[in-house]
Amino acid sequence: MKIYYICEYCEQIFSVADAGEEEGAVEVKGICEDCAMEMGLVETPIHNQHFYN
């Protein structure tokens, strides 16, 4: 069986998981990373690189 994670806002599939040998599919609502970043629910990653001589 496959589990499809569908974004509540953009309605796109953002993840698929395999849940074993059973037949069928399950739809699970959630929020994809892009929509979460637009809404401010996830902070944008900051790449701090430090170089020393």
PDB file with one MODEL, atoms N, CA, C and O in Angstrom:
MODEL        1
ATOM      1  N   MET A   1       0.845  -1.164   0.000  1.00  0.00           N
ATOM      2  CA  MET A   1       0.000   0.000   0.000  1.00  0.00           C
ATOM      3  C   MET A   1       0.894   1.232   0.000  1.00  0.00           C
ATOM      4  O   MET A   1       1.936   1.257   0.654  1.00  0.00           O
ATOM      5  N   LYS A   2       0.480   2.239  -0.731  1.00  0.00           N
ATOM      6  CA  LYS A   2       1.216   3.494  -0.761  1.00  0.00           C
ATOM      7  C   LYS A   2       0.432   4.556  -0.012  1.00  0.00           C
ATOM      8  O   LYS A   2      -0.798   4.589  -0.057  1.00  0.00           O
ATOM      9  N   ILE A   3       1.166   5.429   0.682  1.00  0.00           N
ATOM     10  CA  ILE A   3       0.575   6.559   1.382  1.00  0.00           C
ATOM     11  C   ILE A   3       1.023   7.822   0.652  1.00  0.00           C
ATOM     12  O   ILE A   3       2.220   8.074   0.514  1.00  0.00           O
ATOM     13  N   TYR A   4       0.063   8.609   0.188  1.00  0.00           N
ATOM     14  CA  TYR A   4       0.349   9.841  -0.527  1.00  0.00           C
ATOM     15  C   TYR A   4       0.078  11.018   0.400  1.00  0.00           C
ATOM     16  O   TYR A   4      -1.037  11.183   0.894  1.00  0.00           O
ATOM     17  N   TYR A   5       1.102  11.836   0.634  1.00  0.00           N
ATOM     18  CA  TYR A   5       0.960  13.037   1.447  1.00  0.00           C
ATOM     19  C   TYR A   5       0.665  14.199   0.505  1.00  0.00           C
ATOM     20  O   TYR A   5       1.485  14.526  -0.352  1.00  0.00           O
ATOM     21  N   ILE A   6      -0.503  14.826   0.660  1.00  0.00           N
ATOM     22  CA  ILE A   6      -0.959  15.886  -0.230  1.00  0.00           C
ATOM     23  C   ILE A   6      -1.068  17.187   0.554  1.00  0.00           C
ATOM     24  O   ILE A   6      -1.659  17.231   1.632  1.00  0.00           O
ATOM     25  N   CYS A   7      -0.488  18.249  -0.005  1.00  0.00           N
ATOM     26  CA  CYS A   7      -0.498  19.558   0.645  1.00  0.00           C
ATOM     27  C   CYS A   7      -1.921  20.105   0.690  1.00  0.00           C
ATOM     28  O   CYS A   7      -2.645  20.056  -0.305  1.00  0.00           O
ATOM     29  N   GLU A   8      -2.313  20.624   1.847  1.00  0.00           N
ATOM     30  CA  GLU A   8      -3.646  21.195   2.029  1.00  0.00           C
ATOM     31  C   GLU A   8      -3.836  22.470   1.219  1.00  0.00           C
ATOM     32  O   GLU A   8      -4.970  22.830   0.903  1.00  0.00           O
ATOM     33  N   TYR A   9      -2.758  23.157   0.878  1.00  0.00           N
ATOM     34  CA  TYR A   9      -2.864  24.459   0.231  1.00  0.00           C
ATOM     35  C   TYR A   9      -2.677  24.370  -1.281  1.00  0.00           C
ATOM     36  O   TYR A   9      -3.541  24.833  -2.026  1.00  0.00           O
ATOM     37  N   CYS A  10      -1.578  23.791  -1.755  1.00  0.00           N
ATOM     38  CA  CYS A  10      -1.341  23.728  -3.199  1.00  0.00           C
ATOM     39  C   CYS A  10      -1.876  22.433  -3.815  1.00  0.00           C
ATOM     40  O   CYS A  10      -1.896  22.299  -5.038  1.00  0.00           O
ATOM     41  N   GLU A  11      -2.306  21.484  -2.990  1.00  0.00           N
ATOM     42  CA  GLU A  11      -2.900  20.216  -3.400  1.00  0.00           C
ATOM     43  C   GLU A  11      -1.978  19.365  -4.280  1.00  0.00           C
ATOM     44  O   GLU A  11      -2.449  18.613  -5.132  1.00  0.00           O
ATOM     45  N   GLN A  12      -0.670  19.487  -4.071  1.00  0.00           N
ATOM     46  CA  GLN A  12       0.309  18.671  -4.767  1.00  0.00           C
ATOM     47  C   GLN A  12       0.812  17.573  -3.845  1.00  0.00           C
ATOM     48  O   GLN A  12       0.863  17.753  -2.628  1.00  0.00           O
ATOM     49  N   ILE A  13       1.181  16.438  -4.421  1.00  0.00           N
ATOM     50  CA  ILE A  13       1.771  15.349  -3.636  1.00  0.00           C
ATOM     51  C   ILE A  13       3.199  15.752  -3.284  1.00  0.00           C
ATOM     52  O   ILE A  13       4.000  16.042  -4.172  1.00  0.00           O
ATOM     53  N   PHE A  14       3.520  15.773  -1.983  1.00  0.00           N
ATOM     54  CA  PHE A  14       4.867  16.162  -1.584  1.00  0.00           C
ATOM     55  C   PHE A  14       5.661  15.018  -0.984  1.00  0.00           C
ATOM     56  O   PHE A  14       6.848  15.178  -0.699  1.00  0.00           O
ATOM     57  N   SER A  15       5.033  13.866  -0.786  1.00  0.00           N
ATOM     58  CA  SER A  15       5.758  12.701  -0.277  1.00  0.00           C
ATOM     59  C   SER A  15       4.935  11.453  -0.534  1.00  0.00           C
ATOM     60  O   SER A  15       3.705  11.483  -0.495  1.00  0.00           O
ATOM     61  N   VAL A  16       5.630  10.355  -0.796  1.00  0.00           N
ATOM     62  CA  VAL A  16       4.990   9.056  -0.977  1.00  0.00           C
ATOM     63  C   VAL A  16       5.753   8.054  -0.115  1.00  0.00           C
ATOM     64  O   VAL A  16       6.981   7.991  -0.163  1.00  0.00           O
ATOM     65  N   ALA A  17       5.020   7.273   0.670  1.00  0.00           N
ATOM     66  CA  ALA A  17       5.634   6.264   1.524  1.00  0.00           C
ATOM     67  C   ALA A  17       5.010   4.910   1.217  1.00  0.00           C
ATOM     68  O   ALA A  17       3.828   4.824   0.885  1.00  0.00           O
ATOM     69  N   ASP A  18       5.794   3.875   1.327  1.00  0.00           N
ATOM     70  CA  ASP A  18       5.300   2.522   1.125  1.00  0.00           C
ATOM     71  C   ASP A  18       5.009   1.930   2.501  1.00  0.00           C
ATOM     72  O   ASP A  18       5.889   1.878   3.360  1.00  0.00           O
ATOM     73  N   ALA A  19       3.767   1.483   2.704  1.00  0.00           N
ATOM     74  CA  ALA A  19       3.347   1.010   4.025  1.00  0.00           C
ATOM     75  C   ALA A  19       3.121  -0.492   4.072  1.00  0.00           C
ATOM     76  O   ALA A  19       2.306  -0.971   4.860  1.00  0.00           O
ATOM     77  N   GLY A  20       3.815  -1.220   3.257  1.00  0.00           N
ATOM     78  CA  GLY A  20       3.692  -2.667   3.333  1.00  0.00           C
ATOM     79  C   GLY A  20       3.071  -3.294   2.110  1.00  0.00           C
ATOM     80  O   GLY A  20       2.978  -2.677   1.049  1.00  0.00           O
ATOM     81  N   GLU A  21       2.646  -4.540   2.278  1.00  0.00           N
ATOM     82  CA  GLU A  21       2.168  -5.349   1.169  1.00  0.00           C
ATOM     83  C   GLU A  21       0.668  -5.241   0.907  1.00  0.00           C
ATOM     84  O   GLU A  21       0.178  -5.813  -0.067  1.00  0.00           O
ATOM     85  N   GLU A  22      -0.061  -4.531   1.742  1.00  0.00           N
ATOM     86  CA  GLU A  22      -1.509  -4.446   1.580  1.00  0.00           C
ATOM     87  C   GLU A  22      -1.860  -3.689   0.308  1.00  0.00           C
ATOM     88  O   GLU A  22      -1.088  -2.850  -0.157  1.00  0.00           O
ATOM     89  N   GLU A  23      -3.034  -3.990  -0.256  1.00  0.00           N
ATOM     90  CA  GLU A  23      -3.516  -3.323  -1.458  1.00  0.00           C
ATOM     91  C   GLU A  23      -4.176  -2.008  -1.089  1.00  0.00           C
ATOM     92  O   GLU A  23      -4.765  -1.889  -0.014  1.00  0.00           O
ATOM     93  N   GLY A  24      -4.085  -1.021  -1.966  1.00  0.00           N
ATOM     94  CA  GLY A  24      -4.801   0.234  -1.768  1.00  0.00           C
ATOM     95  C   GLY A  24      -3.882   1.421  -1.635  1.00  0.00           C
ATOM     96  O   GLY A  24      -2.660   1.300  -1.727  1.00  0.00           O
ATOM     97  N   ALA A  25      -4.490   2.571  -1.417  1.00  0.00           N
ATOM     98  CA  ALA A  25      -3.754   3.817  -1.246  1.00  0.00           C
ATOM     99  C   ALA A  25      -4.472   4.657  -0.198  1.00  0.00           C
ATOM    100  O   ALA A  25      -5.692   4.583  -0.051  1.00  0.00           O
ATOM    101  N   VAL A  26      -3.703   5.446   0.517  1.00  0.00           N
ATOM    102  CA  VAL A  26      -4.253   6.316   1.559  1.00  0.00           C
ATOM    103  C   VAL A  26      -3.770   7.728   1.282  1.00  0.00           C
ATOM    104  O   VAL A  26      -2.595   7.938   0.981  1.00  0.00           O
ATOM    105  N   GLU A  27      -4.672   8.697   1.381  1.00  0.00           N
ATOM    106  CA  GLU A  27      -4.328  10.102   1.202  1.00  0.00           C
ATOM    107  C   GLU A  27      -4.244  10.756   2.569  1.00  0.00           C
ATOM    108  O   GLU A  27      -5.178  10.656   3.365  1.00  0.00           O
ATOM    109  N   VAL A  28      -3.134  11.424   2.846  1.00  0.00           N
ATOM    110  CA  VAL A  28      -2.929  12.098   4.127  1.00  0.00           C
ATOM    111  C   VAL A  28      -2.684  13.573   3.842  1.00  0.00           C
ATOM    112  O   VAL A  28      -1.807  13.922   3.052  1.00  0.00           O
ATOM    113  N   LYS A  29      -3.461  14.435   4.488  1.00  0.00           N
ATOM    114  CA  LYS A  29      -3.295  15.876   4.295  1.00  0.00           C
ATOM    115  C   LYS A  29      -2.166  16.392   5.173  1.00  0.00           C
ATOM    116  O   LYS A  29      -1.930  15.885   6.270  1.00  0.00           O
ATOM    117  N   GLY A  30      -1.481  17.397   4.678  1.00  0.00           N
ATOM    118  CA  GLY A  30      -0.401  18.033   5.405  1.00  0.00           C
ATOM    119  C   GLY A  30      -0.013  19.303   4.681  1.00  0.00           C
ATOM    120  O   GLY A  30      -0.782  19.805   3.861  1.00  0.00           O
ATOM    121  N   ILE A  31       1.147  19.827   4.962  1.00  0.00           N
ATOM    122  CA  ILE A  31       1.631  21.032   4.310  1.00  0.00           C
ATOM    123  C   ILE A  31       3.019  20.744   3.753  1.00  0.00           C
ATOM    124  O   ILE A  31       3.903  20.278   4.472  1.00  0.00           O
ATOM    125  N   CYS A  32       3.202  21.027   2.457  1.00  0.00           N
ATOM    126  CA  CYS A  32       4.512  20.797   1.847  1.00  0.00           C
ATOM    127  C   CYS A  32       5.506  21.850   2.340  1.00  0.00           C
ATOM    128  O   CYS A  32       5.109  22.870   2.904  1.00  0.00           O
ATOM    129  N   GLU A  33       6.765  21.603   2.129  1.00  0.00           N
ATOM    130  CA  GLU A  33       7.816  22.493   2.619  1.00  0.00           C
ATOM    131  C   GLU A  33       7.737  23.873   1.981  1.00  0.00           C
ATOM    132  O   GLU A  33       7.965  24.874   2.661  1.00  0.00           O
ATOM    133  N   ASP A  34       7.415  23.952   0.678  1.00  0.00           N
ATOM    134  CA  ASP A  34       7.333  25.239   0.001  1.00  0.00           C
ATOM    135  C   ASP A  34       6.224  26.114   0.598  1.00  0.00           C
ATOM    136  O   ASP A  34       6.440  27.297   0.860  1.00  0.00           O
ATOM    137  N   CYS A  35       5.049  25.537   0.810  1.00  0.00           N
ATOM    138  CA  CYS A  35       3.937  26.297   1.396  1.00  0.00           C
ATOM    139  C   CYS A  35       4.245  26.681   2.837  1.00  0.00           C
ATOM    140  O   CYS A  35       3.910  27.784   3.267  1.00  0.00           O
ATOM    141  N   ALA A  36       4.873  25.792   3.581  1.00  0.00           N
ATOM    142  CA  ALA A  36       5.233  26.086   4.972  1.00  0.00           C
ATOM    143  C   ALA A  36       6.215  27.249   5.040  1.00  0.00           C
ATOM    144  O   ALA A  36       6.112  28.097   5.926  1.00  0.00           O
ATOM    145  N   MET A  37       7.171  27.295   4.105  1.00  0.00           N
ATOM    146  CA  MET A  37       8.128  28.399   4.081  1.00  0.00           C
ATOM    147  C   MET A  37       7.439  29.704   3.717  1.00  0.00           C
ATOM    148  O   MET A  37       7.751  30.744   4.297  1.00  0.00           O
ATOM    149  N   GLU A  38       6.493  29.672   2.753  1.00  0.00           N
ATOM    150  CA  GLU A  38       5.774  30.883   2.362  1.00  0.00           C
ATOM    151  C   GLU A  38       4.934  31.437   3.508  1.00  0.00           C
ATOM    152  O   GLU A  38       4.787  32.651   3.643  1.00  0.00           O
ATOM    153  N   MET A  39       4.386  30.549   4.329  1.00  0.00           N
ATOM    154  CA  MET A  39       3.540  30.971   5.443  1.00  0.00           C
ATOM    155  C   MET A  39       4.351  31.301   6.691  1.00  0.00           C
ATOM    156  O   MET A  39       3.790  31.766   7.682  1.00  0.00           O
ATOM    157  N   GLY A  40       5.656  31.068   6.657  1.00  0.00           N
ATOM    158  CA  GLY A  40       6.507  31.388   7.793  1.00  0.00           C
ATOM    159  C   GLY A  40       6.499  30.327   8.877  1.00  0.00           C
ATOM    160  O   GLY A  40       6.922  30.589  10.003  1.00  0.00           O
ATOM    161  N   LEU A  41       6.020  29.127   8.551  1.00  0.00           N
ATOM    162  CA  LEU A  41       5.996  28.052   9.539  1.00  0.00           C
ATOM    163  C   LEU A  41       7.346  27.364   9.672  1.00  0.00           C
ATOM    164  O   LEU A  41       7.625  26.718  10.681  1.00  0.00           O
ATOM    165  N   VAL A  42       8.185  27.506   8.648  1.00  0.00           N
ATOM    166  CA  VAL A  42       9.521  26.906   8.647  1.00  0.00           C
ATOM    167  C   VAL A  42      10.507  28.016   8.324  1.00  0.00           C
ATOM    168  O   VAL A  42      10.311  28.774   7.374  1.00  0.00           O
ATOM    169  N   GLU A  43      11.550  28.105   9.105  1.00  0.00           N
ATOM    170  CA  GLU A  43      12.555  29.114   8.837  1.00  0.00           C
ATOM    171  C   GLU A  43      13.388  28.692   7.646  1.00  0.00           C
ATOM    172  O   GLU A  43      13.691  27.512   7.471  1.00  0.00           O
ATOM    173  N   THR A  44      13.758  29.664   6.826  1.00  0.00           N
ATOM    174  CA  THR A  44      14.619  29.372   5.686  1.00  0.00           C
ATOM    175  C   THR A  44      16.002  29.018   6.203  1.00  0.00           C
ATOM    176  O   THR A  44      16.504  29.660   7.126  1.00  0.00           O
ATOM    177  N   PRO A  45      16.619  28.005   5.619  1.00  0.00           N
ATOM    178  CA  PRO A  45      17.945  27.614   6.094  1.00  0.00           C
ATOM    179  C   PRO A  45      18.969  28.711   5.810  1.00  0.00           C
ATOM    180  O   PRO A  45      19.019  29.270   4.714  1.00  0.00           O
ATOM    181  N   ILE A  46      19.770  29.000   6.808  1.00  0.00           N
ATOM    182  CA  ILE A  46      20.826  29.995   6.674  1.00  0.00           C
ATOM    183  C   ILE A  46      22.149  29.242   6.667  1.00  0.00           C
ATOM    184  O   ILE A  46      22.478  28.510   7.601  1.00  0.00           O
ATOM    185  N   HIS A  47      22.887  29.440   5.600  1.00  0.00           N
ATOM    186  CA  HIS A  47      24.179  28.753   5.471  1.00  0.00           C
ATOM    187  C   HIS A  47      25.274  29.683   5.964  1.00  0.00           C
ATOM    188  O   HIS A  47      25.674  30.616   5.269  1.00  0.00           O
ATOM    189  N   ASN A  48      25.746  29.422   7.152  1.00  0.00           N
ATOM    190  CA  ASN A  48      26.841  30.213   7.712  1.00  0.00           C
ATOM    191  C   ASN A  48      28.134  29.479   7.467  1.00  0.00           C
ATOM    192  O   ASN A  48      28.393  28.428   8.055  1.00  0.00           O
ATOM    193  N   GLN A  49      28.944  30.043   6.593  1.00  0.00           N
ATOM    194  CA  GLN A  49      30.251  29.458   6.340  1.00  0.00           C
ATOM    195  C   GLN A  49      31.297  30.420   6.875  1.00  0.00           C
ATOM    196  O   GLN A  49      31.269  31.617   6.591  1.00  0.00           O
ATOM    197  N   HIS A  50      32.203  29.883   7.642  1.00  0.00           N
ATOM    198  CA  HIS A  50      33.259  30.702   8.217  1.00  0.00           C
ATOM    199  C   HIS A  50      34.592  30.232   7.644  1.00  0.00           C
ATOM    200  O   HIS A  50      34.900  29.041   7.655  1.00  0.00           O
ATOM    201  N   PHE A  51      35.375  31.179   7.146  1.00  0.00           N
ATOM    202  CA  PHE A  51      36.679  30.860   6.613  1.00  0.00           C
ATOM    203  C   PHE A  51      37.728  31.570   7.441  1.00  0.00           C
ATOM    204  O   PHE A  51      37.616  32.765   7.715  1.00  0.00           O
ATOM    205  N   TYR A  52      38.730  30.842   7.829  1.00  0.00           N
ATOM    206  CA  TYR A  52      39.804  31.402   8.651  1.00  0.00           C
ATOM    207  C   TYR A  52      41.120  31.214   7.944  1.00  0.00           C
ATOM    208  O   TYR A  52      41.360  30.183   7.315  1.00  0.00           O
ATOM    209  N   ASN A  53      41.994  32.237   8.051  1.00  0.00           N
ATOM    210  CA  ASN A  53      43.349  32.143   7.508  1.00  0.00           C
ATOM    211  C   ASN A  53      44.323  31.907   8.626  1.00  0.00           C
ATOM    212  O   ASN A  53      45.525  31.797   8.384  1.00  0.00           O
TER     213      ASN A  53
ENDMDL
END
